[in-house]
Amino acid sequence: MHHSVVRKIATASAMVALAPFVTMGIANADAAGMAPVKASMAFNDEDFANKELKKRDWSKAEAALLGSDISDEDQVFAKLNLAFVYSSTGRRDLAVALYNDILSAKENPYAMTRSGQPRRVKSIAKMALARLSE
């Protein structure tokens, strides 16, 4: 438990400190919601289809998200990006289902948005659902 709390604080601190330097590595956002990626000290190869999302290549982004071997810890980031892809391609019901799944989960880690702002995944899901309801 202590390790988890320390890791979350370190990750949040790193996101705030590094935000001005990593905005080019963050996924796109539009009126349907914000597409986050995992933010950590190491910004590793697990970009959760960031390149495809930046290019707005929805089919490749979806394939990358569905075809990846993503750890249980990182599933929430992939779900957010997949929900974003679904909302961007007119599959509102699938996006809503994923956002609701995120809201019902226990975990609520931070994700970095394209604007460089760290946000809780549940906050992102709530904002996206509100935009989809408009």
DSSP file with accessible surface (Angstrom, degrees, kcal/mol):
  #  RESIDUE AA STRUCTURE BP1 BP2  ACC     N-H-->O    O-->H-N    N-H-->O    O-->H-N    TCO  KAPPA ALPHA  PHI   PSI    X-CA   Y-CA   Z-CA
    1    1 A M     >        0   0  193      0, 0.0     4,-2.0     0, 0.0     5,-0.2   0.000 360.0 360.0 360.0 -47.7    0.0    0.0    0.0
    2    2 A H  H  >  +     0   0  147      1,-0.2     4,-2.5     2,-0.2     5,-0.2   0.912 360.0  52.0 -60.1 -43.2    2.8    2.4    1.0
    3    3 A H  H  > S+     0   0  139      1,-0.2     4,-2.6     2,-0.2    -1,-0.2   0.905 108.5  51.5 -59.6 -41.4    4.6    1.7   -2.3
    4    4 A S  H  > S+     0   0   39      2,-0.2     4,-2.3     1,-0.2    -1,-0.2   0.906 110.5  47.5 -64.0 -42.6    1.5    2.4   -4.3
    5    5 A V  H  X S+     0   0   66     -4,-2.0     4,-2.4     2,-0.2     5,-0.2   0.933 112.9  48.5 -65.5 -44.8    0.9    5.8   -2.6
    6    6 A V  H  X S+     0   0   70     -4,-2.5     4,-2.7     1,-0.2     5,-0.2   0.924 111.5  50.6 -61.6 -42.7    4.5    6.8   -3.1
    7    7 A R  H  X S+     0   0   93     -4,-2.6     4,-2.7    -5,-0.2     5,-0.2   0.920 110.1  49.4 -62.7 -42.2    4.4    5.8   -6.7
    8    8 A K  H  X S+     0   0   99     -4,-2.3     4,-2.6     2,-0.2    -1,-0.2   0.920 112.4  47.5 -64.4 -41.2    1.2    7.8   -7.3
    9    9 A I  H  X S+     0   0  103     -4,-2.4     4,-2.6     2,-0.2     5,-0.2   0.936 113.5  48.0 -65.9 -43.2    2.7   10.9   -5.7
   10   10 A A  H  X S+     0   0   49     -4,-2.7     4,-2.5    -5,-0.2    -2,-0.2   0.913 112.6  48.8 -63.8 -41.6    5.9   10.6   -7.7
   11   11 A T  H  X S+     0   0   35     -4,-2.7     4,-2.5    -5,-0.2    -2,-0.2   0.939 112.3  47.8 -64.5 -45.4    4.0   10.1  -10.9
   12   12 A A  H  X S+     0   0   22     -4,-2.6     4,-2.1    -5,-0.2    -2,-0.2   0.924 112.9  48.9 -62.4 -41.7    1.8   13.1  -10.3
   13   13 A S  H  X S+     0   0   72     -4,-2.6     4,-2.4     1,-0.2    -1,-0.2   0.915 111.7  49.2 -64.1 -42.1    4.8   15.2   -9.4
   14   14 A A  H  X S+     0   0    8     -4,-2.5     4,-2.8    -5,-0.2     5,-0.2   0.899 108.5  53.5 -65.0 -38.7    6.6   14.1  -12.5
   15   15 A M  H  X S+     0   0    1     -4,-2.5     4,-1.3     2,-0.2    -1,-0.2   0.925 111.5  44.8 -63.2 -43.6    3.6   14.8  -14.7
   16   16 A V  H  < S+     0   0   97     -4,-2.1     3,-0.2     1,-0.2    -2,-0.2   0.937 116.9  45.3 -66.5 -43.6    3.3   18.4  -13.4
   17   17 A A  H  < S+     0   0   65     -4,-2.4    -2,-0.2     1,-0.2    -1,-0.2   0.874 120.7  38.2 -68.4 -36.3    7.1   19.0  -13.7
   18   18 A L  H >X S+     0   0   51     -4,-2.8     3,-1.9    -5,-0.2     4,-1.0   0.560  85.5 101.4 -93.7  -7.2    7.4   17.5  -17.2
   19   19 A A  H >X S+     0   0   14     -4,-1.3     3,-0.8     1,-0.3     4,-0.6   0.855  79.4  52.4 -50.4 -45.0    4.1   18.7  -18.7
   20   20 A P  H 34 S+     0   0   94      0, 0.0    -1,-0.3     0, 0.0     3,-0.1   0.775 113.1  46.6 -64.8 -20.6    5.7   21.6  -20.7
   21   21 A F  H <4 S+     0   0  164     -3,-1.9    -2,-0.2     1,-0.1     3,-0.2   0.588 112.7  44.3 -96.8 -12.4    8.2   19.2  -22.3
   22   22 A V  H X< S+     0   0   27     -4,-1.0     3,-1.9    -3,-0.8    -1,-0.1   0.318  70.1 109.9-118.4  11.2    6.0   16.3  -23.3
   23   23 A T  G >< S+     0   0   52     -4,-0.6     3,-1.2     1,-0.3    -1,-0.1   0.814  77.1  59.9 -62.5 -26.3    2.9   17.9  -24.9
   24   24 A M  G 3  S+     0   0  141      1,-0.2    -1,-0.3    -3,-0.2    -2,-0.1   0.723 101.5  55.7 -72.7 -16.8    4.0   16.6  -28.3
   25   25 A G  G <  S+     0   0   37     -3,-1.9     2,-0.3    89,-0.1    -1,-0.2   0.247  90.0  97.5 -97.3  15.5    3.8   13.1  -27.0
   26   26 A I  S <  S-     0   0    4     -3,-1.2    87,-0.1    88,-0.2    88,-0.1  -0.795  77.7-105.7-110.3 147.0    0.3   13.3  -25.9
   27   27 A A        -     0   0    0     -2,-0.3    87,-0.3    85,-0.3     8,-0.1  -0.137  40.2 -95.4 -68.7 161.9   -2.8   12.1  -27.7
   28   28 A N        -     0   0   17     22,-0.2     7,-0.9     6,-0.1     2,-0.3  -0.266  32.6-156.1 -72.9 162.0   -5.2   14.4  -29.5
   29   29 A A  E     +A   34   0A  32      5,-0.2     2,-0.2    25,-0.1     5,-0.2  -0.980  16.0 165.6-136.8 148.5   -8.5   15.7  -28.0
   30   30 A D  E >   -A   33   0A  51      3,-1.8     3,-1.7    -2,-0.3    58,-0.0  -0.765  58.4 -63.6-143.2-164.2  -11.6   16.9  -29.7
   31   31 A A  T 3  S+     0   0   83      1,-0.3     3,-0.1    -2,-0.2    57,-0.0   0.721 124.8  63.8 -62.9 -19.5  -15.2   17.7  -28.8
   32   32 A A  T 3  S-     0   0   15      1,-0.3     2,-0.3    52,-0.1    -1,-0.3   0.699 119.2 -76.3 -78.9 -18.4  -15.9   14.1  -27.9
   33   33 A G  E <   -A   30   0A   0     -3,-1.7    -3,-1.8    98,-0.1     2,-0.4  -0.907  54.4 -59.4 149.3-177.8  -13.4   14.1  -25.0
   34   34 A M  E     -A   29   0A  21     90,-0.3    -5,-0.2    -2,-0.3    94,-0.1  -0.862  36.4-145.4-103.2 134.1   -9.8   14.0  -24.1
   35   35 A A        -     0   0    1     -7,-0.9    79,-0.3    -2,-0.4    -8,-0.2  -0.869  24.7-166.6 -98.2 113.8   -7.6   11.1  -25.1
   36   36 A P        -     0   0    0      0, 0.0     2,-0.3     0, 0.0    77,-0.2  -0.486  10.4-157.1 -94.5 168.4   -5.0   10.5  -22.4
   37   37 A V  B     -B  112   0B   7     75,-1.3    75,-1.6    -2,-0.2     2,-0.2  -0.928  38.3 -83.7-133.6 163.5   -1.9    8.4  -22.3
   38   38 A K        -     0   0   38     -2,-0.3     2,-0.5     8,-0.3    73,-0.1  -0.453  42.8-154.8 -65.2 133.9    0.0    6.9  -19.4
   39   39 A A        +     0   0    3     71,-0.5     2,-0.3    -2,-0.2   -24,-0.1  -0.956  28.4 143.2-113.8 128.7    2.3    9.5  -17.8
   40   40 A S    >   -     0   0   19     -2,-0.5     3,-0.5   -26,-0.1   -29,-0.0  -0.940  62.2 -94.4-150.9 174.1    5.3    8.3  -15.9
   41   41 A M  T 3  S+     0   0  142     -2,-0.3    -1,-0.1     1,-0.2   -30,-0.0   0.863 122.1  42.9 -60.4 -35.2    8.9    9.2  -15.3
   42   42 A A  T 3  S-     0   0   77     -3,-0.0    -1,-0.2     0, 0.0    -3,-0.0   0.541  83.1-152.7 -95.1  -9.4   10.2    6.9  -18.1
   43   43 A F    <   -     0   0   74     -3,-0.5     4,-0.1     2,-0.0    -4,-0.1   0.886  34.1-170.7  31.2  70.3    7.6    7.7  -20.9
   44   44 A N        -     0   0   71      2,-0.1    -4,-0.0     1,-0.1    -1,-0.0   0.133  37.7 -76.4 -80.7-167.2    8.2    4.2  -22.3
   45   45 A D  S    S+     0   0  159      1,-0.1     2,-2.0     2,-0.1     3,-0.1   0.620 103.0  96.4 -70.0 -15.2    7.2    2.5  -25.5
   46   46 A E        +     0   0   70      1,-0.2    -8,-0.3     2,-0.1    -2,-0.1  -0.550  41.7 154.8 -77.6  83.2    3.6    1.9  -24.2
   47   47 A D    >   -     0   0   41     -2,-2.0     3,-0.7   -10,-0.1    -1,-0.2   0.445  51.1-129.0 -95.2   3.4    2.2    5.0  -25.9
   48   48 A F  T 3  S-     0   0    9      1,-0.3    17,-0.1    -3,-0.1    -2,-0.1   0.911  73.4 -49.2  51.7  48.7   -1.3    3.6  -26.1
   49   49 A A  T 3> S+     0   0    3     15,-0.1     4,-2.6     3,-0.1    -1,-0.3   0.721  92.4 150.1  66.8  27.0   -1.7    4.3  -29.9
   50   50 A N  H <>  +     0   0   13     -3,-0.7     4,-2.6     1,-0.2   -22,-0.2   0.908  68.4  50.7 -56.6 -45.5   -0.5    7.9  -29.4
   51   51 A K  H  > S+     0   0  129      1,-0.2     4,-1.6     2,-0.2    -1,-0.2   0.927 113.3  45.1 -61.2 -44.5    1.1    8.1  -32.9
   52   52 A E  H  4>S+     0   0   50      1,-0.2     5,-2.6     2,-0.2     4,-0.4   0.890 112.9  50.9 -67.6 -38.1   -2.0    6.9  -34.6
   53   53 A L  H ><5S+     0   0    0     -4,-2.6     3,-1.0     1,-0.2    -2,-0.2   0.904 107.2  53.3 -66.2 -40.5   -4.3    9.2  -32.5
   54   54 A K  H 3<5S+     0   0   83     -4,-2.6    -1,-0.2     1,-0.3    -2,-0.2   0.877 112.4  44.9 -61.5 -36.1   -2.1   12.2  -33.3
   55   55 A K  T 3<5S-     0   0  166     -4,-1.6    -1,-0.3    -5,-0.2    -2,-0.2   0.513 110.1-126.3 -82.0  -7.1   -2.5   11.4  -37.0
   56   56 A R  T < 5 +     0   0  110     -3,-1.0     2,-1.4    -4,-0.4    -3,-0.2   0.835  56.8 152.6  59.8  33.4   -6.3   10.8  -36.4
   57   57 A D     >< +     0   0   48     -5,-2.6     4,-2.4     1,-0.2    -1,-0.2  -0.720  19.1 179.3 -91.7  84.2   -5.8    7.4  -38.0
   58   58 A W  H  > S+     0   0   48     -2,-1.4     4,-2.7     1,-0.2     5,-0.2   0.858  72.2  51.8 -61.8 -40.0   -8.7    5.8  -36.1
   59   59 A S  H  > S+     0   0   86      1,-0.2     4,-2.3     2,-0.2    -1,-0.2   0.919 113.6  43.6 -67.8 -40.8   -8.5    2.3  -37.6
   60   60 A K  H  > S+     0   0  128      2,-0.2     4,-2.5     1,-0.2    -2,-0.2   0.884 113.8  51.8 -69.5 -37.4   -4.8    2.0  -36.9
   61   61 A A  H  X S+     0   0    0     -4,-2.4     4,-2.5    -9,-0.2    -2,-0.2   0.939 111.4  47.0 -63.0 -45.4   -5.3    3.4  -33.4
   62   62 A E  H  X S+     0   0   39     -4,-2.7     4,-2.7     1,-0.2     5,-0.3   0.932 112.6  49.2 -62.1 -44.8   -8.1    1.0  -32.7
   63   63 A A  H  X S+     0   0   62     -4,-2.3     4,-2.3     1,-0.2    -1,-0.2   0.911 111.6  49.7 -62.1 -40.4   -6.0   -1.9  -34.0
   64   64 A A  H  X S+     0   0   29     -4,-2.5     4,-0.6     1,-0.2    -1,-0.2   0.909 113.6  45.6 -65.3 -40.4   -3.1   -0.9  -31.9
   65   65 A L  H  < S+     0   0   11     -4,-2.5     3,-0.3     1,-0.2    -2,-0.2   0.883 118.3  41.3 -71.8 -38.1   -5.2   -0.6  -28.7
   66   66 A L  H  < S+     0   0  103     -4,-2.7    -2,-0.2    -5,-0.2    -1,-0.2   0.785 116.9  48.3 -79.6 -27.2   -7.0   -3.9  -29.3
   67   67 A G  H  < S+     0   0   69     -4,-2.3     2,-0.2    -5,-0.3    -1,-0.2   0.464  89.7 104.1 -94.1  -1.0   -3.9   -5.8  -30.4
   68   68 A S  S  < S-     0   0   62     -4,-0.6     2,-1.1    -3,-0.3    -3,-0.0  -0.537  70.7-131.3 -84.8 147.9   -1.6   -4.7  -27.6
   69   69 A D        -     0   0  158     -2,-0.2     2,-0.4     0, 0.0    -2,-0.1  -0.806  40.1-179.1 -93.4  92.3   -0.6   -6.8  -24.6
   70   70 A I        -     0   0   15     -2,-1.1     5,-0.1    -5,-0.1    -5,-0.0  -0.825  26.5-116.8-102.9 133.3   -1.3   -4.2  -22.0
   71   71 A S    >>  -     0   0   52     -2,-0.4     3,-0.9     1,-0.1     4,-0.7  -0.191  26.9-112.1 -63.1 156.2   -0.7   -4.9  -18.3
   72   72 A D  G >4 S+     0   0  147      1,-0.3     3,-0.9     2,-0.2     4,-0.4   0.882 118.2  58.3 -56.4 -38.1   -3.7   -4.9  -15.9
   73   73 A E  G 34 S+     0   0  101      1,-0.2     3,-0.3     2,-0.1    -1,-0.3   0.806 110.8  41.7 -62.2 -30.8   -2.3   -1.7  -14.3
   74   74 A D  G X> S+     0   0    4     -3,-0.9     4,-1.5     1,-0.2     3,-0.7   0.414  83.1  99.8-100.6   0.6   -2.4    0.1  -17.6
   75   75 A Q  H <X S+     0   0   67     -3,-0.9     4,-2.7    -4,-0.7     5,-0.2   0.860  76.5  60.9 -55.1 -38.9   -5.8   -1.1  -19.0
   76   76 A V  H 3> S+     0   0    4     -4,-0.4     4,-2.1    -3,-0.3    -1,-0.2   0.878 103.1  50.3 -61.7 -35.4   -7.5    2.1  -17.9
   77   77 A F  H <> S+     0   0   12     -3,-0.7     4,-2.0     2,-0.2    -1,-0.2   0.919 111.8  47.2 -69.1 -42.0   -5.3    4.2  -20.2
   78   78 A A  H  X S+     0   0    6     -4,-1.5     4,-2.7     1,-0.2    -2,-0.2   0.899 110.5  53.5 -65.2 -39.0   -6.0    2.0  -23.2
   79   79 A K  H  X S+     0   0   56     -4,-2.7     4,-2.8     2,-0.2     5,-0.2   0.907 107.7  50.6 -62.4 -42.4   -9.7    2.0  -22.4
   80   80 A L  H  X S+     0   0    0     -4,-2.1     4,-2.1     2,-0.2    -1,-0.2   0.932 113.2  44.8 -61.6 -45.0   -9.8    5.8  -22.3
   81   81 A N  H  X S+     0   0    0     -4,-2.0     4,-2.3     2,-0.2    -2,-0.2   0.895 113.4  50.4 -67.8 -37.1   -8.0    6.0  -25.7
   82   82 A L  H  X S+     0   0   17     -4,-2.7     4,-2.8     2,-0.2    -2,-0.2   0.923 109.3  51.1 -66.6 -40.6  -10.2    3.3  -27.2
   83   83 A A  H  X S+     0   0    0     -4,-2.8     4,-2.7     1,-0.2    -1,-0.2   0.902 109.0  52.4 -61.2 -38.6  -13.3    5.1  -25.9
   84   84 A F  H  X S+     0   0    0     -4,-2.1     4,-2.2    -5,-0.2    -2,-0.2   0.925 109.1  48.9 -62.2 -43.9  -12.0    8.3  -27.6
   85   85 A V  H  X S+     0   0    0     -4,-2.3     4,-1.2     2,-0.2     6,-0.2   0.939 111.6  49.8 -60.6 -46.6  -11.5    6.4  -30.9
   86   86 A Y  H ><>S+     0   0   25     -4,-2.8     5,-2.8     1,-0.2     3,-0.5   0.922 112.1  46.8 -60.1 -44.3  -15.1    5.0  -30.6
   87   87 A S  H ><5S+     0   0   16     -4,-2.7     3,-1.0     1,-0.2    -1,-0.2   0.871 111.1  52.7 -67.4 -32.5  -16.5    8.5  -30.0
   88   88 A S  H 3<5S+     0   0   28     -4,-2.2    -1,-0.2     1,-0.2    -2,-0.2   0.691 110.7  47.7 -74.6 -18.9  -14.5    9.9  -32.9
   89   89 A T  T <<5S-     0   0   52     -4,-1.2    -1,-0.2    -3,-0.5    -2,-0.2   0.133 121.5-100.7-110.3  17.9  -15.8    7.3  -35.3
   90   90 A G  T < 5S+     0   0   67     -3,-1.0     2,-1.0     1,-0.1     3,-0.2   0.599  83.8 127.1  79.9  11.7  -19.5    7.6  -34.4
   91   91 A R     >< +     0   0   80     -5,-2.8     4,-2.0    -6,-0.2     3,-0.4  -0.498  24.1 159.5-100.2  65.2  -19.7    4.6  -32.1
   92   92 A R  H  >  +     0   0  108     -2,-1.0     4,-3.1     1,-0.2     5,-0.2   0.866  66.6  56.1 -56.0 -44.1  -21.2    6.5  -29.2
   93   93 A D  H  > S+     0   0  128     -3,-0.2     4,-2.1     1,-0.2    -1,-0.2   0.895 109.3  46.4 -61.2 -40.6  -22.7    3.4  -27.5
   94   94 A L  H  > S+     0   0   82     -3,-0.4     4,-2.0     2,-0.2    -1,-0.2   0.905 113.5  49.3 -67.5 -40.1  -19.3    1.6  -27.3
   95   95 A A  H  X S+     0   0    0     -4,-2.0     4,-2.8     2,-0.2     5,-0.2   0.942 110.9  49.5 -63.4 -46.4  -17.6    4.8  -26.1
   96   96 A V  H  X S+     0   0   28     -4,-3.1     4,-2.7     1,-0.2     5,-0.2   0.914 109.1  53.0 -59.6 -42.3  -20.3    5.3  -23.4
   97   97 A A  H  X S+     0   0   58     -4,-2.1     4,-2.0    -5,-0.2    -1,-0.2   0.919 111.5  45.3 -61.3 -43.0  -19.9    1.7  -22.2
   98   98 A L  H  X S+     0   0   31     -4,-2.0     4,-2.3     2,-0.2    -2,-0.2   0.917 112.5  50.3 -68.6 -42.2  -16.1    2.1  -21.8
   99   99 A Y  H  X S+     0   0    0     -4,-2.8     4,-2.3     1,-0.2    -2,-0.2   0.923 111.8  48.6 -61.9 -40.9  -16.4    5.4  -20.0
  100  100 A N  H  X S+     0   0   82     -4,-2.7     4,-1.8    -5,-0.2    -1,-0.2   0.876 108.5  54.3 -66.6 -34.9  -19.0    3.9  -17.6
  101  101 A D  H  X S+     0   0   65     -4,-2.0     4,-0.9    -5,-0.2    -1,-0.2   0.911 108.8  48.7 -63.0 -41.5  -16.6    1.0  -17.1
  102  102 A I  H >< S+     0   0    3     -4,-2.3     3,-0.7     1,-0.2    -2,-0.2   0.919 110.5  50.9 -64.1 -42.3  -13.9    3.4  -16.1
  103  103 A L  H 3< S+     0   0   44     -4,-2.3    -1,-0.2     1,-0.2    -2,-0.2   0.824 109.8  49.9 -66.8 -30.1  -16.2    5.2  -13.7
  104  104 A S  H 3< S+     0   0   93     -4,-1.8    -1,-0.2    -5,-0.2    -2,-0.2   0.626  92.6  98.1 -85.0 -11.3  -17.3    2.0  -12.0
  105  105 A A  S << S-     0   0   21     -4,-0.9    -3,-0.0    -3,-0.7    17,-0.0  -0.327  75.6-129.1 -75.5 159.2  -13.7    0.8  -11.5
  106  106 A K  S    S+     0   0  200     -2,-0.0    -1,-0.1     2,-0.0    -4,-0.0   0.899  83.4  79.3 -73.9 -43.3  -11.9    1.2   -8.2
  107  107 A E        +     0   0   87      1,-0.1    -2,-0.1    14,-0.0     0, 0.0  -0.325  46.9 175.9 -73.0 151.7   -8.7    2.8   -9.6
  108  108 A N        +     0   0   45     13,-0.1    -1,-0.1    14,-0.0    15,-0.1  -0.380  17.2 168.5-150.5  61.5   -8.5    6.5  -10.6
  109  109 A P        -     0   0   28      0, 0.0    12,-2.4     0, 0.0     2,-0.3  -0.166  38.8 -95.4 -74.1 171.4   -4.9    7.3  -11.6
  110  110 A Y  E     - C   0 120B  79     10,-0.2   -71,-0.5   -71,-0.1     2,-0.3  -0.607  35.8-168.8 -83.1 148.5   -3.7   10.4  -13.3
  111  111 A A  E     - C   0 119B   0      8,-2.8     8,-2.6    -2,-0.3     2,-0.5  -0.973  22.4-121.7-132.3 148.7   -3.4   10.6  -17.1
  112  112 A M  E     -BC  37 118B   0    -75,-1.6   -75,-1.3    -2,-0.3   -85,-0.3  -0.778  26.4-149.7 -91.5 129.8   -1.7   13.3  -19.0
  113  113 A T    >   -     0   0    1      4,-1.9     3,-2.2    -2,-0.5   -85,-0.1  -0.488  31.0-101.4 -91.7 169.6   -3.9   15.1  -21.6
  114  114 A R  T 3  S+     0   0  118    -79,-0.3   -88,-0.2   -87,-0.3    -1,-0.1   0.845 121.9  61.4 -59.3 -33.4   -2.7   16.6  -24.8
  115  115 A S  T 3  S-     0   0   73      2,-0.1    -1,-0.3     1,-0.1   -92,-0.1   0.559 120.2-109.7 -72.4  -4.2   -2.8   20.0  -23.3
  116  116 A G  S <  S+     0   0    2     -3,-2.2    -2,-0.1     1,-0.3   -97,-0.1   0.562  75.7 134.8  88.1   9.1   -0.2   18.9  -20.8
  117  117 A Q        -     0   0   99    -98,-0.1    -4,-1.9     2,-0.0     2,-0.3  -0.805  53.0-134.5 -95.5 126.8   -2.7   18.8  -17.9
  118  118 A P  E     +C  112   0B  30      0, 0.0     2,-0.3     0, 0.0    -6,-0.2  -0.615  33.8 173.2 -75.8 133.9   -2.7   15.8  -15.5
  119  119 A R  E     -C  111   0B  91     -8,-2.6    -8,-2.8    -2,-0.3     2,-0.1  -0.994  37.0-103.6-139.6 150.3   -6.3   14.7  -14.8
  120  120 A R  E  >  -C  110   0B  83     -2,-0.3     4,-2.1   -10,-0.2     3,-0.3  -0.450  32.1-124.1 -68.8 143.8   -7.8   11.8  -13.1
  121  121 A V  H  > S+     0   0    0    -12,-2.4     4,-2.5     1,-0.2     5,-0.2   0.869 111.6  54.1 -61.9 -33.7   -9.1    9.2  -15.5
  122  122 A K  H  > S+     0   0   43    -13,-0.2     4,-2.5     2,-0.2    -1,-0.2   0.875 106.3  52.1 -70.6 -32.4  -12.6    9.4  -13.9
  123  123 A S  H  > S+     0   0   54     -3,-0.3     4,-2.4     2,-0.2    -2,-0.2   0.918 110.4  48.4 -65.8 -41.0  -12.7   13.1  -14.5
  124  124 A I  H  X S+     0   0    0     -4,-2.1     4,-2.5     2,-0.2   -90,-0.3   0.932 111.8  49.3 -63.7 -44.8  -11.8   12.6  -18.1
  125  125 A A  H  X S+     0   0    0     -4,-2.5     4,-2.5     1,-0.2    -2,-0.2   0.914 111.0  49.7 -62.4 -41.9  -14.5    9.9  -18.5
  126  126 A K  H  X S+     0   0  130     -4,-2.5     4,-2.3     2,-0.2    -1,-0.2   0.918 112.2  47.4 -63.7 -43.7  -17.1   12.2  -16.8
  127  127 A M  H  X S+     0   0   57     -4,-2.4     4,-2.2     2,-0.2    -2,-0.2   0.908 112.5  49.6 -63.8 -41.8  -16.2   15.1  -19.1
  128  128 A A  H  X S+     0   0    0     -4,-2.5     4,-2.3     2,-0.2    -2,-0.2   0.912 110.4  50.0 -64.5 -43.0  -16.3   12.9  -22.2
  129  129 A L  H  X S+     0   0   26     -4,-2.5     4,-1.4     2,-0.2    -1,-0.2   0.905 109.7  51.8 -61.7 -40.1  -19.7   11.5  -21.2
  130  130 A A  H  X S+     0   0   55     -4,-2.3     4,-0.6     1,-0.2     3,-0.3   0.918 110.8  47.7 -63.3 -40.7  -21.0   15.0  -20.7
  131  131 A R  H >< S+     0   0   92     -4,-2.2     3,-0.7     1,-0.2    -1,-0.2   0.865 109.9  52.4 -68.7 -35.4  -19.8   16.0  -24.2
  132  132 A L  H 3< S+     0   0   27     -4,-2.3    -1,-0.2  -100,-0.2    -2,-0.2   0.758 105.7  56.2 -70.5 -23.8  -21.3   12.9  -25.7
  133  133 A S  H 3<        0   0   85     -4,-1.4    -1,-0.2    -3,-0.3    -2,-0.2   0.616 360.0 360.0 -80.8 -16.0  -24.7   13.8  -24.1
  134  134 A E    <<        0   0  190     -3,-0.7    -3,-0.0    -4,-0.6    -4,-0.0  -0.280 360.0 360.0 -69.8 360.0  -24.8   17.2  -25.7
